[in-house]
Amino acid sequence: VQLQASGGGLVQAGGSLRLSCAASGRTFSSYAMGWFRQAPGKERELVAAITRGGSTNYADSVKGRFTISRDNAKNTVYLQMSSLKPEDTAVYYCNVPAGGWGPALFDSWGQGTLVTVSS
């Protein structure tokens, strides 16, 4: 599976952004999908995941502010981010979380998309 995230940008605190991740391959619908992020000087972390059936899970830091969704017909997963905070500043990537909530399954991350939240 090849993954390409897009939709990042510069936004003021309190604003919103919608990220997209396009996946290649016919087996997209067979996988749980997740959004990971890596802030400067920090380890990459999983912030949101969605199962094949559409059940979702979120890190405490984004719960209530971020919404993950997927469109299997378009091989795309989305992350709607609202009430953004400066601490959300990071490069965002999508990947398959092992076990539905765990380390990424694939080594290939793509370029990611940069989200910068100004205070």
Accessible surface in RSA format (square Angstrom, percent):
REM  Atomic radii and reference values for relative SASA: ProtOr
REM  Chains: A
REM  Algorithm: Lee & Richards
REM  Probe-radius: 1.40
REM  Slices: 20
REM RES _ NUM      All-atoms   Total-Side   Main-Chain    Non-polar    All polar
REM                ABS   REL    ABS   REL    ABS   REL    ABS   REL    ABS   REL
RES VAL A   1    52.41  34.5   6.28   5.7  46.13 111.1   9.43   8.2  42.98 116.6
RES GLN A   2   132.58  74.1 130.16  95.1   2.42   5.8  35.17  74.9  97.41  73.9
RES LEU A   3    12.54   7.0   1.19   0.9  11.35  28.5   1.68   1.2  10.86  29.2
RES GLN A   4    87.02  48.7  84.65  61.9   2.37   5.6  50.02 106.5  36.99  28.1
RES ALA A   5     7.77   7.1   1.58   2.4   6.19  14.1   1.58   2.2   6.19  16.4
RES SER A   6    58.54  49.5  55.68  74.3   2.86   6.6  38.65  82.3  19.89  27.9
RES GLY A   7    38.51  47.5   0.00   N/A  38.51  47.5  25.76  70.7  12.75  28.6
RES GLY A   8    28.78  35.5   0.00   N/A  28.78  35.5   1.90   5.2  26.88  60.2
RES GLY A   9    29.73  36.7   0.00   N/A  29.73  36.7  29.62  81.3   0.11   0.2
RES LEU A  10   134.59  75.0 101.08  72.3  33.51  84.2 101.10  71.0  33.49  90.1
RES VAL A  11    23.86  15.7  18.61  16.8   5.26  12.7  23.86  20.7   0.00   0.0
RES GLN A  12   138.06  77.2 135.21  98.8   2.85   6.8  37.73  80.3 100.33  76.1
RES ALA A  13    49.41  45.4  26.36  40.7  23.05  52.4  26.70  37.6  22.72  60.2
RES GLY A  14    54.82  67.6   0.00   N/A  54.82  67.6  30.01  82.3  24.81  55.6
RES GLY A  15    21.64  26.7   0.00   N/A  21.64  26.7  20.86  57.3   0.78   1.7
RES SER A  16    60.12  50.8  40.78  54.4  19.34  44.6  22.88  48.7  37.24  52.2
RES LEU A  17    35.75  19.9  30.59  21.9   5.16  13.0  35.75  25.1   0.00   0.0
RES ARG A  18   132.31  55.6 116.85  59.6  15.46  36.8  35.49  48.5  96.82  58.7
RES LEU A  19     0.00   0.0   0.00   0.0   0.00   0.0   0.00   0.0   0.00   0.0
RES SER A  20    32.41  27.4  32.21  43.0   0.20   0.5  16.05  34.2  16.36  22.9
RES CYS A  21     0.18   0.1   0.03   0.0   0.15   0.4   0.10   0.3   0.08   0.1
RES ALA A  22    56.34  51.8  52.42  80.9   3.91   8.9  52.48  73.9   3.86  10.2
RES ALA A  23     8.89   8.2   0.06   0.1   8.83  20.1   1.30   1.8   7.59  20.1
RES SER A  24    53.88  45.5  44.85  59.9   9.03  20.8  47.88 102.0   6.01   8.4
RES GLY A  25    39.65  48.9   0.00   N/A  39.65  48.9  28.78  79.0  10.87  24.3
RES ARG A  26   237.33  99.6 203.41 103.7  33.93  80.8  85.13 116.3 152.20  92.2
RES THR A  27    69.30  49.3  67.90  68.8   1.40   3.3  61.92  83.2   7.38  11.2
RES PHE A  28     1.38   0.7   0.90   0.6   0.47   1.2   1.32   0.8   0.06   0.2
RES SER A  29    52.88  44.7  44.92  60.0   7.96  18.3  18.06  38.5  34.82  48.8
RES SER A  30    63.17  53.4  47.24  63.0  15.93  36.7  23.79  50.7  39.38  55.2
RES TYR A  31    59.44  27.8  57.25  32.6   2.19   5.7  27.61  20.7  31.84  39.2
RES ALA A  32    19.59  18.0  13.79  21.3   5.79  13.2  13.79  19.4   5.79  15.3
RES MET A  33     1.18   0.6   1.18   0.8   0.00   0.0   0.00   0.0   1.18   1.6
RES GLY A  34     0.00   0.0   0.00   N/A   0.00   0.0   0.00   0.0   0.00   0.0
RES TRP A  35     0.00   0.0   0.00   0.0   0.00   0.0   0.00   0.0   0.00   0.0
RES PHE A  36     9.71   4.9   9.71   6.0   0.00   0.0   9.71   5.9   0.00   0.0
RES ARG A  37    14.97   6.3  14.81   7.6   0.16   0.4   1.35   1.8  13.63   8.3
RES GLN A  38    63.18  35.3  59.09  43.2   4.09   9.7  10.53  22.4  52.65  39.9
RES ALA A  39    20.56  18.9  17.24  26.6   3.32   7.6  17.60  24.8   2.96   7.8
RES PRO A  40   115.01  83.8  87.24  79.5  27.77 101.0  99.75  82.4  15.26  94.9
RES GLY A  41    91.71 113.1   0.00   N/A  91.71 113.1  44.50 122.1  47.22 105.7
RES LYS A  42   143.39  70.0 130.60  80.1  12.79  30.4  84.25  75.8  59.14  63.0
RES GLU A  43   154.25  88.6 141.29 106.9  12.96  30.9  58.95 114.0  95.30  77.8
RES ARG A  44    78.40  32.9  53.06  27.0  25.33  60.3  19.40  26.5  59.00  35.8
RES GLU A  45    76.27  43.8  70.81  53.6   5.45  13.0  30.66  59.3  45.61  37.2
RES LEU A  46    22.90  12.8  10.46   7.5  12.44  31.3  10.46   7.3  12.44  33.5
RES VAL A  47     0.00   0.0   0.00   0.0   0.00   0.0   0.00   0.0   0.00   0.0
RES ALA A  48     0.00   0.0   0.00   0.0   0.00   0.0   0.00   0.0   0.00   0.0
RES ALA A  49     3.51   3.2   2.87   4.4   0.65   1.5   3.08   4.3   0.43   1.1
RES ILE A  50     7.99   4.5   7.32   5.5   0.67   1.6   7.98   5.7   0.01   0.0
RES THR A  51    57.43  40.8  57.43  58.2   0.00   0.0  54.45  73.1   2.98   4.5
RES ARG A  52   156.62  65.8 141.25  72.0  15.37  36.6  24.29  33.2 132.33  80.2
RES GLY A  53    79.47  98.0   0.00   N/A  79.47  98.0  40.30 110.6  39.18  87.7
RES GLY A  54    35.63  43.9   0.00   N/A  35.63  43.9  18.08  49.6  17.56  39.3
RES SER A  55    75.89  64.1  65.27  87.1  10.62  24.5  35.00  74.5  40.89  57.3
RES THR A  56    64.48  45.9  33.55  34.0  30.93  73.7  12.47  16.8  52.01  78.6
RES ASN A  57    71.97  49.6  69.75  67.4   2.22   5.3  18.05  43.4  53.92  52.1
RES TYR A  58    36.62  17.1  29.87  17.0   6.75  17.6  25.30  19.0  11.32  14.0
RES ALA A  59    18.86  17.3  13.46  20.8   5.40  12.3  18.86  26.6   0.00   0.0
RES ASP A  60   124.58  87.3 100.64 100.2  23.94  56.6  38.81  91.3  85.77  85.5
RES SER A  61    59.60  50.4  38.68  51.6  20.93  48.2  49.12 104.6  10.49  14.7
RES VAL A  62     0.04   0.0   0.00   0.0   0.04   0.1   0.04   0.0   0.00   0.0
RES LYS A  63   118.03  57.6  98.95  60.7  19.09  45.4  61.84  55.7  56.19  59.9
RES GLY A  64    80.56  99.3   0.00   N/A  80.56  99.3  42.60 116.9  37.96  85.0
RES ARG A  65    31.74  13.3  26.48  13.5   5.26  12.5  24.54  33.5   7.20   4.4
RES PHE A  66     5.29   2.6   0.00   0.0   5.29  13.8   0.00   0.0   5.29  15.1
RES THR A  67    77.51  55.1  76.47  77.5   1.04   2.5  45.96  61.7  31.55  47.7
RES ILE A  68     4.13   2.3   0.00   0.0   4.13  10.0   0.00   0.0   4.13  11.2
RES SER A  69    46.41  39.2  45.78  61.1   0.63   1.5  34.10  72.6  12.31  17.2
RES ARG A  70    36.95  15.5  10.19   5.2  26.76  63.7  10.49  14.3  26.46  16.0
RES ASP A  71    43.98  30.8  39.75  39.6   4.23  10.0  13.79  32.4  30.19  30.1
RES ASN A  72    59.90  41.3  45.64  44.1  14.27  34.4  18.81  45.3  41.10  39.7
RES ALA A  73   102.63  94.4  56.12  86.6  46.51 105.8  68.38  96.3  34.25  90.7
RES LYS A  74   139.13  67.9 118.41  72.7  20.72  49.3  72.80  65.5  66.33  70.7
RES ASN A  75    41.45  28.6  41.45  40.1   0.00   0.0   8.77  21.1  32.68  31.6
RES THR A  76    15.63  11.1  15.63  15.8   0.00   0.0   5.74   7.7   9.89  14.9
RES VAL A  77     0.04   0.0   0.04   0.0   0.00   0.0   0.04   0.0   0.00   0.0
RES TYR A  78    30.23  14.1  30.23  17.2   0.00   0.0  16.14  12.1  14.10  17.4
RES LEU A  79     0.00   0.0   0.00   0.0   0.00   0.0   0.00   0.0   0.00   0.0
RES GLN A  80    72.04  40.3  71.68  52.4   0.36   0.9  38.42  81.8  33.62  25.5
RES MET A  81     0.00   0.0   0.00   0.0   0.00   0.0   0.00   0.0   0.00   0.0
RES SER A  82    39.58  33.4  39.58  52.8   0.00   0.0  21.82  46.5  17.76  24.9
RES SER A  83    59.99  50.7  54.77  73.1   5.23  12.0  19.06  40.6  40.94  57.3
RES LEU A  84     2.05   1.1   0.00   0.0   2.05   5.2   0.00   0.0   2.05   5.5
RES LYS A  85    87.02  42.5  86.53  53.1   0.49   1.2  39.95  36.0  47.07  50.1
RES PRO A  86    55.65  40.6  48.76  44.4   6.90  25.1  49.09  40.5   6.57  40.8
RES GLU A  87   115.57  66.4  92.86  70.3  22.71  54.1  59.03 114.2  56.54  46.2
RES ASP A  88     0.49   0.3   0.49   0.5   0.00   0.0   0.00   0.0   0.49   0.5
RES THR A  89    33.44  23.8  30.97  31.4   2.48   5.9  28.85  38.8   4.59   6.9
RES ALA A  90     1.33   1.2   0.48   0.7   0.85   1.9   1.33   1.9   0.00   0.0
RES VAL A  91    41.48  27.3  41.44  37.5   0.05   0.1  41.44  36.0   0.05   0.1
RES TYR A  92     0.00   0.0   0.00   0.0   0.00   0.0   0.00   0.0   0.00   0.0
RES TYR A  93    26.08  12.2  25.07  14.3   1.01   2.6   3.51   2.6  22.56  27.8
RES CYS A  94     1.62   1.2   0.72   0.8   0.91   2.1   0.00   0.0   1.62   1.7
RES ASN A  95     0.00   0.0   0.00   0.0   0.00   0.0   0.00   0.0   0.00   0.0
RES VAL A  96     5.75   3.8   5.75   5.2   0.00   0.0   5.75   5.0   0.00   0.0
RES PRO A  97     2.14   1.6   0.00   0.0   2.14   7.8   0.00   0.0   2.14  13.3
RES ALA A  98    39.04  35.9  30.46  47.0   8.58  19.5  34.34  48.4   4.71  12.5
RES GLY A  99    90.59 111.7   0.00   N/A  90.59 111.7  45.77 125.6  44.82 100.4
RES GLY A 100    23.66  29.2   0.00   N/A  23.66  29.2  13.78  37.8   9.89  22.1
RES TRP A 101   100.27  40.2  78.92  38.2  21.35  50.1  50.89  27.1  49.38  80.1
RES GLY A 102    17.41  21.5   0.00   N/A  17.41  21.5  16.58  45.5   0.82   1.8
RES PRO A 103   108.02  78.7  97.05  88.5  10.97  39.9 107.12  88.4   0.90   5.6
RES ALA A 104    29.30  26.9   4.04   6.2  25.26  57.5   4.04   5.7  25.26  66.9
RES LEU A 105    96.33  53.6  72.87  52.1  23.46  59.0  74.62  52.4  21.71  58.4
RES PHE A 106    47.81  23.9  44.37  27.5   3.44   8.9  46.11  28.0   1.70   4.9
RES ASP A 107   141.48  99.1 118.13 117.6  23.35  55.2  39.73  93.5 101.75 101.5
RES SER A 108    70.38  59.5  58.35  77.9  12.03  27.7  41.95  89.3  28.44  39.8
RES TRP A 109    55.73  22.4  46.94  22.7   8.79  20.6  33.04  17.6  22.69  36.8
RES GLY A 110    40.86  50.4   0.00   N/A  40.86  50.4  22.57  61.9  18.29  41.0
RES GLN A 111   155.07  86.7 132.67  97.0  22.40  53.3  47.16 100.4 107.91  81.8
RES GLY A 112    12.92  15.9   0.00   N/A  12.92  15.9   0.28   0.8  12.64  28.3
RES THR A 113    15.60  11.1  10.91  11.1   4.69  11.2   6.42   8.6   9.19  13.9
RES LEU A 114   101.89  56.7  91.93  65.8   9.96  25.0  91.93  64.6   9.96  26.8
RES VAL A 115     0.00   0.0   0.00   0.0   0.00   0.0   0.00   0.0   0.00   0.0
RES THR A 116    46.32  32.9  46.32  47.0   0.00   0.0  36.47  49.0   9.85  14.9
RES VAL A 117     7.70   5.1   0.00   0.0   7.70  18.5   0.00   0.0   7.70  20.9
RES SER A 118    43.47  36.7  36.94  49.3   6.53  15.1  35.58  75.8   7.89  11.1
RES SER A 119   131.34 111.0  68.78  91.8  62.56 144.1  55.89 119.0  75.45 105.7
END  Absolute sums over single chains surface
CHAIN  1 A     6130.2       4512.5       1617.7       3175.9       2954.3
END  Absolute sums over all chains
TOTAL          6130.2       4512.5       1617.7       3175.9       2954.3
